[in-house]
């Protein structure tokens, strides 16, 4: 907001609170399940990466429903770059951002 009190750039609208539809609830449950499945892998990778460079700290995140477009963009990037999953996208993004070499994900047997 500017000094005059009017909105500039992105303006936040009023939040609408409602119960999820059955379809949304199913989709949300699926997302939570997929996150739970990927979480041990992400944690393990973060620990391994942190051990390789003691001056780094492992960090994890979970996206909210409002950040759905971020998750969709990550998935689209993975698909268009033949990356196996979201974890690989995050590793690649962090490696570029931090200008450091992060080992590629190893295939699971």
SVG drawing of the C-alpha trace seen along z (x, -y; Angstrom):
<svg xmlns="http://www.w3.org/2000/svg" viewBox="-19 -10 50 63">
<polyline fill="none" stroke="black" stroke-width="0.4" points="0.0,0.0 1.2,-3.5 1.2,-6.5 -2.2,-7.4 -3.6,-4.0 -4.5,-2.8 -3.3,0.6 -0.4,0.8 0.7,3.9 -1.0,7.0 -4.1,6.3 -5.4,9.0 -9.0,9.7 -11.3,10.8 -10.8,14.4 -13.7,16.7 -13.9,19.5 -16.0,22.6 -15.9,26.3 -14.1,28.3 -16.2,30.1 -15.9,33.9 -13.7,33.6 -11.4,31.1 -11.2,33.1 -10.2,36.2 -7.6,34.1 -6.3,32.6 -6.0,36.1 -4.1,37.3 -1.7,34.4 -1.1,35.0 -0.5,38.7 2.0,37.9 3.8,35.5 4.0,38.1 5.4,40.6 8.1,38.1 9.0,36.7 11.4,39.5 13.3,39.2 13.5,35.5 14.7,35.6 17.3,38.2 18.6,36.3 18.7,33.1 20.7,34.8 23.2,36.3 23.6,32.9 24.1,31.2 26.8,33.8 28.7,33.1 29.0,29.4 29.0,28.7 28.5,25.0 25.0,25.6 21.8,26.3 19.0,28.7 15.6,27.0 12.2,28.5 8.9,27.0 5.2,27.8 3.1,25.7 -0.4,24.5 -3.4,24.8 -3.0,21.1 0.4,22.0 -1.1,24.6 0.4,22.8 3.9,23.2 3.4,27.0 1.9,27.1 4.9,25.2 7.3,27.6 5.5,30.6 5.4,29.0 9.1,28.3 9.8,31.9 7.8,33.2 9.3,31.0 12.9,31.7 12.5,35.4 13.1,35.1 11.7,38.0 9.9,35.9 9.5,32.7 12.6,33.4 14.8,33.4 13.4,30.1 14.1,28.6 17.6,30.0 18.3,28.5 16.8,25.1 18.8,25.0 22.0,26.0 21.6,23.2 20.6,20.7 23.4,21.5 25.9,22.1 27.0,25.4 27.2,28.9 24.5,31.2 24.7,34.8 21.9,36.1 19.2,38.3 20.1,41.9 17.6,44.4 15.9,46.6 16.0,50.4"/>
</svg>
